[in-house]
Amino acid sequence: MNLPSPSSALATASRLCDERGQKLTELRRRVLEIIVHSRKPLGAYAILDVLRAEGRNGAPPTVYRALEFLLEQGLIHRLASLNAYIGCTHPHERHGSQFLICKHCGAVGELISTRLESDIAAAAQAQGFTAEATIVEVLGRCAACREPS
């Protein structure tokens, strides 16, 4: 769907980490690279399988630490319904996200609707709830998988 090119995503990640004084280690960079090259959400164990296939010794905690760093930096998102990760299309700005997940092919598109975020925050506030993060996952079919009318 609407993901940046892998090379662009990696260059942006390097620049943002430098600007923020954060270290994009070789492992963190490789985990991000695996995610952005996939173009579909990947779970931690799928990422670990790729690393092991490359001859790297790795354990789940190592991958989870890299994923945690990438999440903290806003370079990736976690899709709770899939327990998987996808690259962020707008890592230069902190934001809530809405994801369009194709239940047929698994493709994911990221939306950033400040109006939707605002509406959710207002509805939550009306119930005495303070929203700290707004993540919406919408399941359906992408344009390529929709059945012709």
N, C-alpha and C positions, 0 to 999 in steps of 0.2 A: 504494500500500500504506500504510504507516504514517508518512507524512511530515507535519511541522507545516505550518500554512498559510504561504504566502509572506510575508505581513505579519508574522506571529509570528517566522519565521526571521530576517527582516531586522532586526526590533526587538531580538531576542536577540543577533544579530551586532554591532549597534551598541553595545549595552550591554557585551558581553564585551570588545570592542576598547577601549572607554573604560576599563573596569576594569583592563585589562592594559597600558594606556598605548600602545596600538597605533593607527595611523591607518587607518581604513576609508575610503580615498579614494573619490572618485566612481566611478572605473573599477572598483576592487575591489568596491564595492557593486553596481554594475551587472552585473558578471560573476556575483556571487552571486545577484542577482535573476533573471538569465537562467536560472541552474541551478535555483533553487527553483521558478520558475514552470513549468519544463519538466515536472517530475514523472517524467521519464525521464532516464537518463544522457545526457550531452552530451559530445562530444569538443571539444577546443580549437578546431578549425577551424569547427565548427558555431557555437560561441560567437562566434568572429571574424566569421562570416557575419552573425549578428544585429547585432553592433556596426556593421559596415559598412553594413548595410541601414538603420541609424539615422543614417547619414551621418558616423559617427566614422571618423577615419583611424586605422587600427590595423595592427599587424604581429604575427605569431605570438609574438615574444619578449615583447611587451607583455601579451598574454593569458596566456602561460605564467608571467610574473612575478606577475600577479594570482592565478592559480591556486595558485602556490607559497605565496603569503601566506595564502590561504584554507585551504590544507592545513595549514600551520604553526599556524594558529589553531584548527584542529579544526572549522572551519565546513563543510567539505566532505570527501568521501572520493574517492579514485581507485579505480576498478574496473579492475584490471590486465587482466582477460580481455577487457574491452570497450574499453580505452584511453579511458575516459570518466569523467566526474565526476558526483557526486550530492550533494545537501545532506545534512548530518549531522542525525540526529534527536535527538542528545544532545550539542550542542556545548559545554555547560557543564562537561563532564567528559572527561578524556583516557581513551580506551578502545580496545581492539581491537574489531573488528567482524566480524560474519558477515552476509553479504548473500545474500538469496534473489532470484535473477535469473530472471524468467520468459523462457524462450527463445522463447515464442510472441509475446507482446505487448511485451516489453522492460521491463515494470515491475520495480522493485527495492524490496525491503523490507529494512530494517536490523534485525538482532537484536543484542542485547548479552548474551552469555551468559558470565558470569564463570566458570561451571563448565567450559565448553568451553575457554576461554582457559587455565584452570588445568590441565586435562587435557593440552592441547597443550604447555604449558610443562614439565609433569612428564615427558611422553614425550620431549621434546627434551633435557631435562636428563639423563635416563637414558642418552642417547646422547652425553653430553658437549657438548651444544649449548645455548647460551644464547639464547633467543628474545627479540628486542628489540621486535618488533611481531607481532601475530597478526591476520591478515586472511584470512577464509575466504569463498570465493565458491561458492555452491551453485546449480547450474543445474537448472531444472525448469519446472513450470507453476504459475501462481498460481491461486487459487480461481476467479477469473472465467474462466480459460481451460481449466480441467480439463474433460476430456470426461466427460459423465454416465456413471455406471456402468450 
